[in-house]
Amino acid sequence: MDKTYNSAEHESNIYAAWEKIGAFNPDSQLHKHPTGKTFTIVMPPPNANDPLHIGHAMFTAVEDILIRYHRMLGDSALWVPGTDHAGIETQFVFERKLKKDNQSRFNFDRETLYKMIWEYVQNNSNTAIDQLKKIGASADWSRFTFTLDPKVVSIVLDTFSEMHENKLVYRDYRLVNYCTKCGTAFSELEIDHIEQQDSMYYLQYGPFTIATVRPETKFRDSALAVNPTDLRYKDWIGKSVEIQGLLGPITLVVIGDDGVDPAFGTGIMKVTPAHDSHDFELGKQYNLPITPIIDFNGRMDFKWFLGNANFESLPEKYRLRAEKYQGKKVLEARKLMVEDLKADGLLVKIDDKYSHTIATCYRCGTTIEPLPMPQFFIRVAPLVKQALLALKKKELAVLGAGHDKILKHWLENLKDWNISRQIVWGIRMPIWYNTQTNPDIEVTFLNDKKERVLGKIGILLKDHALDFIAQNLQQLRAPITADYVVSTDSPGPHFIQETDTFDTWFSSAQWPFVTLMANVPEDFQRYYPTQVMETGYDILPFWVMRMLMVGLFKTKQTPFKTVYLHGLVRDQNGKKMSKSKGNVVNPLVIIDRFGADALRMALVIRSTAGLDKSVGDGDFKAMRNLTNKIWNAARFVTTLEAIPGEADDTSFYMHLDKTITEITQQLNDFKLGLAAETLYNDFWHWFCDECIEKAKAGAISHSALVVGLHTYLKLFHPFIPFVTEAIWQELKNTEEPYLISASWPTTVVS
């Protein structure tokens, strides 16, 4: 053996050797499976073309420890790897690439754009895979799955069709969380809420003064609302009042609403159903018109006013204002409107220090615009019922600091799931509209000159063939009254397909069973349900909850038996890592400096499910020192000559057996951080500091020391696989030539 262990010289060669002998495939002749049990983990799929971050390294380390351990136990251990198309995130990155080339998504029809993104992803798809291998992931790459693989798409579409047949799918005109920059709606779970300071405007509304942060939506006010218990306004309920507006007078009725806080502002609020979720519900309750003033590009839309038949006869002041506001971005229009409100004497005062919470896009940070649009929803109540029943019956264990209660809370308060996304990069919804019975469908497509054409399908079909429109289609918007057909194939020659794609989480919710159904034919029967779903606690409501609901619907079983939630990885000072703080730890840089084993062990040791973990250079150095310690101990044991005489090794073997039992129990209990710490301390302080020194004096036999070394290499292997395998190869064990396929150590003292 070399005098020192150099991780860079060993790791890539060892991984290549493992792949060559099929060590990661449970069907390999290398593995005998004496237990007759299966142990399955389906990898949380990282973005196919993004580099890995420290959180990926954490899940890789934890899952690889479990897989290697159960492989050594003799289970048929399968770790299914895969990558995610990452919907809006990938399209967002690709659009930035287009922008650099002075192009945008609007230059292409949806099919061409999809192919361009596909090619971009495929060209970069090995990024995540190569990095997972560097960390030591012993996943079965022969079963690799991508979320847009044809077989996966087919299963996802079948699940949607089954849900539709079971009355779990419906289409509704609702207010959605819309990002005008990303150009798509999001579910409640996919928006961030941040504290922000804005101006609160106090406006004269007829006999009242109202307070609002959004004066620009006043043009679509449908009513005024007061709390029925508020004595100031109680007698106004049911009465109509005339309001002087920027475009002329309007009449609004005063309604009672228990949701109005009498202490907020002036205790009376304007009701704008098209731009506020609370107002939207009031609009449905009182049958108020839902007419937006802001379009899907985040611009003011006054076409309803400019196109009025009496427009030319209106006062010039109103006509000029409408023309001035038309097409302006919201914040720009707000400034113009505030100036005009002041000029009309309708601006009472401004509070410039109003602090409130706003919704922002989780991807780009743009302020979310609540907008009404037809969307497809999953009716979650029946799914939630089954998930809560599974939790009650303890069919699922959630490991991680009270997150079982958090999961239950999310389930009990879950709203119906908006699964429509207005993007190209994803699984297109199998929804079809008959153009003959739905002539008011609005489409956008490219003509022969690659110019965008917008209009209603019934009119456009007079000059364009349906096939041509469909081939060059960019976007389709069907009115809420449109009838539709759910089908994976076109129902007939007059049908056109919905352009919306599924929410990425809808396909990801099917990940545990779709990966097994889409690979080896027998895998689903053999390996489902999986044993462990390991992921970060931050996506418990996004992913774990949805996998549980959809898995129970599709397979009538919980998709996994145990959920292991790791915490966030923080810097050495306990702060959250971010590029702006400059404290991000790049796992590849750590591997280059200290080795993959040091990275893995530093992340796992003393970690606890559900709790955050802090790491820094000191931790990585300490674990690199551990790999050196093991290497040096092995060099000493292999070169130590036996000392004549008989040593009493009973206490040595008894301690070794105790360690085996303790580590085995800790791993069975998913106490990986404790197992790593126990093993570290026992090896360093007992085996090295005590036993090796005793062996030098002949108090412990050389043969016992060799048994001890072999035992610790096996116990350490799931945690630090590279250095242990490198040493094992130096030992040239003929009975078990590879440590990765060796048996887990058993106790020797009865």
Residue pairs with C-beta under 8 A, 6 or more apart in sequence:
1 631
1 634
1 635
1 638
1 727
1 730
3 635
4 628
4 631
5 627
5 628
5 630
5 631
5 723
5 726
7 591
7 594
7 595
7 596
7 597
7 598
7 624
7 627
7 722
7 723
8 592
8 595
10 722
10 723
10 726
11 134
11 136
11 591
11 595
11 596
11 722
14 721
14 722
14 725
14 726
14 729
15 133
15 134
15 136
15 722
17 738
18 24
18 138
18 725
18 738
18 740
19 141
21 28
21 30
21 738
22 28
22 29
22 30
23 30
23 138
23 738
23 740
23 741
24 79
24 138
24 139
24 140
24 141
25 140
25 142
25 143
26 33
26 71
26 76
26 77
26 78
26 140
27 520
30 738
30 741
31 71
31 76
31 741
32 74
33 74
33 75
33 76
34 74
35 73
35 74
35 75
37 75
37 76
38 75
38 76
38 77
38 78
38 526
38 527
38 531
39 66
39 67
39 70
39 73
39 75
39 76
39 77
39 78
39 531
39 532
40 77
40 78
40 79
40 80
40 516
40 527
40 528
40 530
40 531
40 532
41 63
41 66
41 67
41 78
41 79
41 80
41 530
41 531
41 532
41 533
41 534
42 79
42 80
42 82
42 511
42 512
42 515
42 516
42 530
42 533
43 59
43 63
43 79
43 80
43 81
43 82
43 137
43 139
44 59
44 533
44 534
44 535
44 543
45 82
45 83
45 84
45 145
45 147
45 508
45 511
46 52
46 56
46 83
46 84
46 128
46 132
47 83
47 84
47 86
47 89
47 90
47 128
48 83
48 84
48 85
48 86
48 90
48 121
48 124
48 125
48 127
48 128
48 146
49 90
49 93
49 120
49 121
49 123
49 124
49 125
49 127
49 128
50 86
50 127
50 128
51 127
51 128
51 131
51 588
52 60
52 128
52 131
52 132
52 135
52 587
52 588
53 584
53 586
53 587
54 569
54 577
54 584
54 585
54 586
54 587
54 603
54 615
55 536
55 568
55 569
56 128
56 131
56 132
56 587
57 135
57 569
57 587
57 599
57 600
57 603
58 536
58 566
58 569
58 603
58 604
58 613
59 534
59 535
59 536
59 566
60 132
60 135
60 136
60 137
60 600
61 135
61 599
61 600
61 603
61 604
62 534
62 564
62 566
62 604
62 672
63 79
63 137
63 532
63 534
64 79
64 135
64 136
64 137
64 138
64 600
64 718
64 721
65 600
65 604
65 667
65 672
65 718
65 719
66 532
66 534
66 667
66 672
66 718
67 77
67 79
67 138
67 139
68 77
68 138
68 717
68 718
68 721
68 740
69 667
69 718
69 744
70 77
71 77
71 138
71 740
71 741
72 714
72 717
72 718
72 741
72 742
72 743
72 744
73 744
74 743
74 744
76 526
76 527
78 140
78 143
78 523
78 527
79 137
79 138
79 139
79 140
80 139
80 140
80 143
80 145
80 515
80 516
80 519
81 129
81 132
81 137
81 139
81 140
81 141
81 143
81 144
81 145
82 144
82 145
82 146
82 147
82 511
82 515
83 125
83 128
83 129
83 144
83 146
83 147
84 147
84 504
84 508
85 121
85 146
85 147
85 148
85 425
85 426
85 504
86 504
87 421
87 423
87 425
87 426
87 501
87 503
87 504
88 182
88 184
88 363
88 421
88 423
88 425
88 504
89 363
90 117
90 121
90 425
91 105
91 117
91 182
91 423
91 424
91 425
92 182
92 363
92 364
94 116
94 117
94 120
94 425
95 104
95 105
97 120
98 104
98 105
98 107
105 113
105 183
105 424
106 452
106 474
107 450
108 116
108 446
108 474
109 445
109 446
109 471
109 472
109 473
109 474
110 424
110 473
110 474
110 475
110 499
111 471
111 473
113 424
114 424
114 425
117 424
117 425
118 148
125 146
129 141
129 144
131 587
131 588
132 139
134 588
134 591
134 596
135 587
135 591
135 596
135 599
135 600
136 596
136 597
136 600
136 721
136 722
138 721
138 740
143 515
143 519
143 520
143 523
145 152
145 514
145 515
145 518
145 519
146 152
147 504
147 507
147 508
147 511
148 426
148 427
149 518
151 517
151 518
152 507
152 514
152 515
152 518
153 427
154 488
155 510
155 513
155 514
155 517
155 518
156 427
156 502
156 506
156 507
156 510
156 514
157 427
157 430
157 488
158 488
159 510
159 550
159 553
159 554
160 169
160 429
160 430
160 486
160 502
160 506
161 430
161 486
161 488
162 553
162 554
163 169
163 378
163 553
164 486
166 382
166 553
167 379
168 378
168 379
168 382
168 383
168 553
169 376
169 377
169 378
169 379
169 486
170 376
170 377
170 379
171 374
171 375
171 376
171 377
171 480
171 484
172 374
172 375
172 377
172 480
173 290
173 372
173 373
173 374
173 480
174 280
174 372
174 373
174 375
174 377
174 418
175 273
175 274
175 275
175 276
175 277
175 280
175 370
175 371
175 372
176 185
176 186
176 370
176 371
176 372
176 373
176 375
176 418
177 185
177 186
177 187
177 188
177 190
177 191
177 359
177 368
177 370
178 184
178 185
178 186
178 296
178 368
178 369
178 370
178 371
178 373
179 185
179 186
179 361
179 363
179 364
179 366
179 368
179 369
180 296
180 297
180 298
180 366
180 369
181 298
181 361
181 364
181 366
182 361
182 363
182 364
182 366
182 423
183 296
183 422
183 423
184 421
184 422
184 423
185 371
185 373
185 375
185 418
185 420
185 421
185 422
186 361
186 362
186 368
186 418
186 421
187 417
187 418
187 419
187 503
187 505
188 415
189 505
189 541
189 542
190 362
190 505
190 542
191 359
191 360
191 361
191 362
191 368
192 359
192 360
192 361
192 362
192 365
193 357
193 358
193 359
193 360
194 357
194 358
194 360
195 355
195 356
195 357
196 355
196 356
196 357
196 358
197 353
197 354
197 355
198 213
198 354
198 356
198 358
199 213
199 350
199 351
199 352
199 354
200 211
200 212
200 213
200 265
200 350
200 351
200 354
201 211
201 212
201 213
201 215
201 338
201 341
201 347
201 350
202 209
202 210
202 211
202 265
202 266
202 347
202 348
202 349
202 350
202 351
203 209
203 210
203 211
203 212
203 215
203 218
203 341
203 346
203 347
203 348
204 244
204 345
204 346
204 347
204 348
205 224
205 241
205 243
205 252
205 268
205 270
206 241
206 242
206 243
206 244
206 252
207 241
208 224
208 233
208 241
208 266
208 268
209 266
209 268
209 348
210 224
210 265
210 266
210 268
210 269
210 270
211 264
211 265
211 266
211 269
211 351
212 218
212 265
212 269
212 270
213 354
213 356
214 272
214 275
214 334
215 334
215 337
215 338
215 341
216 293
216 294
216 300
216 330
216 333
216 334
216 337
217 272
217 274
217 275
217 276
217 293
217 294
218 245
218 246
218 270
218 272
219 245
219 246
219 247
219 293
219 302
219 305
220 272
220 274
220 275
220 291
220 292
220 293
221 243
221 250
221 252
221 270
221 271
221 272
222 252
222 271
222 272
222 273
222 279
222 283
222 288
222 289
222 290
223 252
223 253
223 254
223 255
223 270
223 271
223 282
223 286
223 288
224 241
224 252
224 253
224 254
224 255
224 268
224 269
224 270
224 271
225 254
225 255
225 256
225 257
225 259
225 260
225 268
225 269
225 270
225 271
225 282
226 232
226 233
226 234
226 236
226 237
226 254
226 255
226 256
226 257
226 260
226 267
226 268
226 269
227 233
227 256
227 257
227 258
227 260
227 261
227 262
227 267
228 234
228 237
228 256
228 257
228 258
229 262
230 260
230 262
230 267
232 262
232 267
233 254
233 267
233 268
236 254
237 254
237 255
237 256
238 253
238 254
238 255
239 253
239 254
240 251
240 252
240 253
240 254
241 251
241 252
241 253
241 254
242 249
242 250
242 251
243 249
243 250
243 251
243 252
244 344
244 346
246 318
246 321
246 337
246 340
246 341
246 344
246 346
247 305
247 318
247 321
247 322
248 314
248 315
248 318
252 270
254 268
255 271
255 282
255 286
257 282
259 278
259 282
260 267
260 268
260 269
261 267
271 279
271 282
271 283
271 288
272 279
273 279
273 280
273 282
273 283
273 284
273 288
273 289
273 290
273 372
274 280
274 283
274 290
274 291
274 292
274 293
274 371
274 372
275 292
275 293
275 294
275 369
275 370
275 371
276 370
277 370
280 290
280 370
280 372
282 288
283 289
283 290
290 372
291 304
292 301
292 371
292 372
293 300
293 301
293 302
294 300
294 301
294 330
294 369
294 371
295 301
296 371
296 373
298 329
298 330
298 366
298 369
299 327
299 328
299 329
299 330
300 325
300 326
300 327
300 328
300 329
300 330
300 333
301 326
302 322
302 323
302 325
302 326
303 326
305 311
305 322
306 322
306 323
306 326
308 314
311 319
312 319
321 340
324 336
325 333
325 336
325 337
328 336
330 369
338 347
338 350
341 347
358 367
358 368
359 367
359 368
360 366
360 367
360 368
361 367
361 368
373 477
374 477
374 478
374 479
374 480
374 482
375 418
375 419
375 420
376 418
376 419
376 420
376 429
376 431
376 500
377 416
377 417
377 418
377 419
378 416
378 417
378 419
378 506
379 416
380 414
380 415
380 416
380 417
380 549
383 549
383 550
383 552
383 553
384 411
384 412
384 414
384 549
386 549
386 552
386 553
387 411
387 545
387 548
387 549
387 552
388 408
388 411
388 412
390 396
390 548
390 552
390 558
391 404
391 407
391 408
391 411
395 558
395 561
396 548
396 558
396 560
396 561
396 562
396 563
397 404
397 561
397 562
397 563
398 404
398 407
398 562
398 563
398 565
399 562
399 563
399 564
399 565
399 609
399 610
399 670
400 537
400 563
400 564
400 565
400 566
400 567
400 609
400 610
400 611
401 537
401 608
401 609
401 610
401 611
402 610
403 537
403 540
403 563
403 565
403 610
406 540
407 540
407 541
407 544
407 545
407 548
410 540
410 541
410 545
411 545
414 545
417 503
417 506
417 546
418 503
419 502
419 503
419 506
420 429
420 500
420 502
420 503
421 500
421 501
421 502
421 503
421 504
422 475
422 499
422 500
423 501
424 499
424 501
425 501
426 501
426 502
426 504
426 507
427 501
427 502
427 506
427 507
428 497
428 498
428 499
428 500
428 501
429 497
429 498
429 500
429 501
429 502
430 486
430 487
430 488
430 497
431 484
431 485
431 486
431 497
431 498
431 500
432 484
432 485
432 486
432 487
432 490
432 491
432 495
432 496
432 497
432 498
433 441
433 476
433 478
433 482
433 483
433 484
433 485
433 495
433 496
433 497
433 498
434 483
434 485
434 491
434 492
434 494
434 495
435 441
435 457
435 458
435 461
435 466
435 494
435 495
435 496
436 494
437 483
438 457
438 478
438 479
438 482
438 483
439 456
439 457
439 458
439 459
440 456
440 457
440 458
440 479
440 481
440 482
441 456
441 457
441 458
441 476
441 477
441 478
441 479
441 482
441 496
442 454
442 455
442 456
442 457
442 476
442 477
442 478
443 454
443 455
443 456
443 457
443 460
443 469
443 473
443 475
443 476
443 477
443 496
444 452
444 453
444 454
444 473
444 474
444 475
444 476
445 452
445 453
445 464
445 468
445 469
445 472
445 473
445 474
446 452
446 453
446 472
446 474
447 453
447 464
447 472
452 474
453 460
453 464
457 469
457 496
460 469
461 469
466 493
466 494
466 496
469 496
470 496
470 497
473 496
473 499
474 499
475 499
476 496
476 497
476 498
476 499
478 484
478 498
484 498
485 491
485 495
490 497
505 542
505 543
505 546
506 546
506 550
507 514
508 543
508 546
508 547
509 543
509 546
509 547
509 549
509 550
509 551
510 547
510 550
510 551
510 554
511 547
512 528
512 529
512 530
512 533
512 547
512 551
512 559
512 560
513 524
513 528
513 551
513 554
513 555
513 559
516 523
516 524
516 527
516 528
517 523
517 524
528 555
528 557
528 559
529 551
529 555
529 557
529 558
529 559
529 560
529 561
530 559
530 560
530 561
531 560
531 561
531 562
532 560
532 561
532 562
532 563
532 564
533 544
533 547
533 559
533 560
533 562
533 563
533 564
534 563
534 564
534 565
534 566
535 543
535 544
535 563
535 564
535 565
535 566
536 565
536 566
536 567
536 568
537 565
537 566
537 567
537 568
537 610
538 568
540 565
544 563
544 565
547 559
547 560
548 558
548 559
551 557
551 558
551 559
551 560
552 558
552 559
562 670
564 609
564 670
565 609
565 610
566 607
566 609
566 610
566 613
567 607
567 608
567 609
567 610
567 611
567 612
567 613
568 576
568 612
568 613
569 577
569 585
569 603
569 612
569 613
569 614
569 615
570 576
570 577
570 612
570 613
570 614
570 615
571 577
571 581
571 583
571 585
571 614
571 615
571 616
572 614
572 615
572 616
572 617
572 618
572 619
573 583
573 614
573 616
574 612
574 614
575 581
575 583
577 583
577 584
577 585
578 584
585 615
585 616
587 599
590 598
590 599
590 620
591 599
593 620
594 620
594 621
594 623
594 624
595 624
595 627
595 722
595 723
596 722
597 623
597 624
597 627
597 719
597 720
597 721
597 722
597 723
598 620
598 621
598 623
598 624
598 626
598 627
598 720
599 620
599 623
600 719
600 720
601 623
601 626
601 676
601 680
601 719
601 720
602 615
602 619
602 620
602 622
602 623
603 613
603 615
604 672
604 673
604 676
604 719
605 623
605 673
605 676
605 677
605 680
606 613
606 673
606 674
606 676
606 677
607 613
607 672
607 673
607 676
608 671
608 673
609 670
623 720
626 680
626 684
626 720
627 720
627 723
629 683
629 684
629 688
630 683
630 712
630 713
630 716
630 720
630 723
630 724
630 727
631 723
631 726
631 727
633 683
633 687
633 688
633 692
633 709
634 709
634 713
634 727
634 730
634 731
636 692
637 692
637 702
637 705
637 706
637 709
638 730
638 731
640 695
640 696
640 702
640 705
641 702
642 701
642 702
642 703
643 695
643 697
643 698
643 702
644 698
645 698
646 701
647 698
647 699
647 700
647 701
647 704
649 700
649 701
649 704
650 749
652 691
652 700
652 704
652 708
653 704
653 707
653 748
653 749
654 749
655 686
656 707
656 708
656 711
656 748
657 747
657 748
657 749
659 678
659 679
659 682
659 711
659 715
660 711
660 715
660 745
660 746
660 747
661 747
662 678
663 675
663 678
663 679
663 715
664 744
666 672
666 674
666 675
666 678
667 675
667 718
676 719
679 712
679 715
679 716
679 719
683 712
683 716
687 708
687 712
691 700
691 705
691 708
692 705
694 700
695 701
695 702
695 704
695 705
707 748
710 731
710 733
710 745
711 745
713 724
713 727
713 728
713 739
714 724
714 739
714 742
714 743
714 744
714 745
715 745
716 724
717 724
717 725
717 739
717 740
717 742
721 739
721 740
724 739
725 738
725 739
725 740
728 738
728 739
728 742
733 742
736 742
736 743
